[in-house]
């Protein structure tokens, strides 16, 4: 988990709009294994360790269904501490007939599913960074079949009892309208491209395999969703100190982005309208 604490800039809590808050709370507690940290009539903050917020789900007053082919969330990704934890949650999903996808990305092993509103979720563990293959500043990633049996074997004797305490928000993956423009924006926030895919790029701070994924798989030039629709409201980037966050703010403002204040930090949005909260660790 060294890429998700200072001196790195990394992803923090994700804030989603949902259609039915009670339904979503049941899903996130019973299926994913979150605990409730804070609860209001239209908003719930979820955690793995009882202290750090990882996911905020909110039912806006005039919420509308998720719109197809828009910018916004592709998936958010929960990083588990150990490979055995991944095996335990695979067994949990099988026992409860939860449909999942799965991939081996060389740098990580991952499961994929969606919440009741179609918001994408990845749950994964990293391979040791010492076995990641780097060449000319780019890390080798692929989408290969996952050896689920081997992962389950590693979890022998371990039962799923909710998200482990050390779970963090590993990365965020977004639908955007234009990759070159978006790359410039996230460069200004302190991230560099470490992998290119067809119609996608992956960016990180400090040579992680990626803190941010960006794609145009919904189409070039896609429009942003309407305010109040199901999907991403915002996600958080956590900076190691005041100087790094102020440098990022100055750089994105120089690109024409609007930056406001948000609870001791800042808020802005990328060129495709994806909301971002910036704060210090």
N, C-alpha and C positions, 0 to 999 in steps of 0.2 A: 504493500500500500504506500510505498515511498513517494509515488507520483501524485499523491492526494493529500499533501501537507506541504508546509513551507520547506524549502524555498521556491516551490513550484506554484504556478497558477493553475487552478483545477476547477472542476465542476462541483457545484453544491446542489441545494434543493431545487426541485422542479415543481412548478405550480400549474395545475391542470384545471380546466373547466369540465364539469361532468353534468350529465342530464338528470341523474337521480342520485343524490348524495348518499342516501341510505344503502342503495344497491351497491354503490362503489365502495363504501366503507366495509360492507360484508365481504366483498371480493378481495379487497386489499388486506383485510385481517385474516380471512379463512384460507384464501388461495395463495397469496404472496407471503403472508406472515408478518405484516407490519403490526406495530403497536400504536395506539393513539397517544399523542403527546399533548395536543390541545384540541378542543372541540367547541364549535359555535353552531348556531342554528343552520348556517349555510356554508360552513367551512370547517375542514378537519385537517390538522397537521399530523403526519405520520412519521414514525421513527423506528429504527431497529434497536437502538441501545437505550431508549428512554430519555435521551438528552439531546441528540443532534437531529434536527429536522431533515428528512430526506425527500418527502413528497407532501405537497399541499394540494388537496382536492377541494374544489369550490363549486357550488351550484348557483350561478348568477340568477338574478330575479327573472330575467327574460331569456334564459338560456335556450339556444337552438341546437339542432342536431349537427353533428360533424359534417362539414362540407367536403365533397370529393375534389381531388385535384387542386389543392391549395398549398400555399407554403405552410410551414408549421412543423409539428412533431412527426418524425419518422419513428423513432423510439428513444426512450431514456434507458440507461443501462445500470443495473445494480451489480456492483462488484463484490463477490463473496470472498471471505478470507482464505478459504482452503478448497482444494479440489474435492475433498470428502463432503463438504457442504453442498457442492453441486450434485454429487451423487445422491445425497439425502433428499434434495428437493425434486430430483427426477423421480425417485420412488414415491414421494408425496403426490406429485402430479399424476403418476400412473394410477395410484390408489384412488384418486378422486376423478379419474377420467378427464383430465385437463388436456386439451389438444395443444401440442407444442411443436415448434420447429427446432432444429439443432444444427450447429456448424462448428467445425474446427477451423480456426483462423490462423493457425501456426503460432501466433503470439498469445492466443487465448482459446478457451473452449466455452461455447455459448448456447443458451436456450432462448427461444423466442416465443412470445405469446402476446395477446392483446387483452386489455381490460374490457368491461362490458360496453364501453362507448367506442371501442376500436382504437384506443390509444396504445401505441406499440410499446412493448416492454422487452428488454433483453436482461437476462440474468447470466452472469459469467464468472469465470475465474481466469486469472492470468497465468501463463507459463512464466517460469523464471526469466527475467530480462536477459540473463546471461546466454540463453539459447535463442533469443531473437536475432534474426539475420539482417544486418544493415549493410547497404551498399550505396555509396554516393549520397549519403544523407537521407535515404529512404529505407523504410523497414518493410521486409517481405511479409505480406499477408495474403491469405487465400480463403476460399470458401469450400472446405472439404467435408466429407461425412464425419460426424462425431462418433467416437468409440464410446457409446453410452454404457456398454457392458463393463468396460474397464473402469470407467468413472464410478459406476455403482459398486463394483468390487472394492474400490478404494474406500467406500463409505460403509463397509461391513460393520455392523453393530451400531451404526449411528442413525438415529431417528430424527426426522424433521420436527423442530420445535419452534418454528418461526425463523425470521431472518436473524442470522448470527449477529452478535454485538458489534463485530468489526466491519459490518457491511457499509460500503460507501457508494456515493453516486459516481460510478466509474467514468461515464461519458454521456454525451447527448448527441443525437443524430437528427438532423433537420432537413426538411424539404425547403429548397430556396429557389429563387427565380433565375439567378445568374451566377455562375461559379467564379469567373474572374473578379467581378465586383465584390463578391462576398469574401473571396480570399484576401483582397486588399483590406477589407474591414477587419477581419479577424487577425491579420498581421498586425494591425494597429493595436489590437487588444493584447498582443503578446504571444500569438500562436504562429507556428510555421507548418507548412505542408510536409508530411512524412510519408504519405502514400497517395497514389492516384489510382482511381478505378474508372471504368467507363461512366461518364456523366456524374462522377463523384470525386471528392477529395477528403482526406483525413488530416486533421491538424492537431498539434500538441504543443505543450510547453515542457521543456526539459527532457525531450527525447522519450516521452511515453509513446505507445503505439497509436493512440489518439485520445484526446479529451473531447474533440468535436468532430463529428462527421457531417458532411454537407453533400446534398445530391440534388439533381434536377430530374429525378425519375418521375415526378408528377408533370413534367414538361417545362421547357424553357419559358421564362416570362410568366410563370403562374402568378395569379393574384393572391393577396393575403386574405385570410378568412375574415368574416364580419365580426365585429366586437360582440362578445357574449356567446359565440358559438362554442361547441364542445371542442376541446383540444388544448394546445399549449397557450397558457397565459404568459408565462415567463419562465426562465431558468436562471440559475445563479452561477457567477464566476467568482471564485474566492482568490484574492491576491495576498501575497505574503506580507506586504507592508504598505504604508501610506505612499511612499515614493513610487512604487510600481503601479499602484492604482491611479495616481494622479497623472503619471506619464501616459497611461492608457487613455484616460479621459481627454487629455490634451490632443492626442493623436486622432481619436475618432471624431472629436469636434472639428479638427482641421479638415476632415473628410466631408463635413457638412452634417454629421449626425447630431441630433438633439440629445443632450444629457441633462437629466434632472436629478433631484435628490430623492432618496428612498431609505428611510430608517437608519440614518447614519452612513449610508453608502450612496450609490448612484443607480440610476436606471436609464436605459437607452433601448434601442432596437436595431437589429441588423437591417441591411437594405431590403430584405423581404418581409420585414415587419415582425420578426421573431423577437419577443421581449426579453431583455437581459437585465438582471440585477447584478451590480458589481459591489462587492464588499471586501473588507480586509478580514483575514483569518481571526 
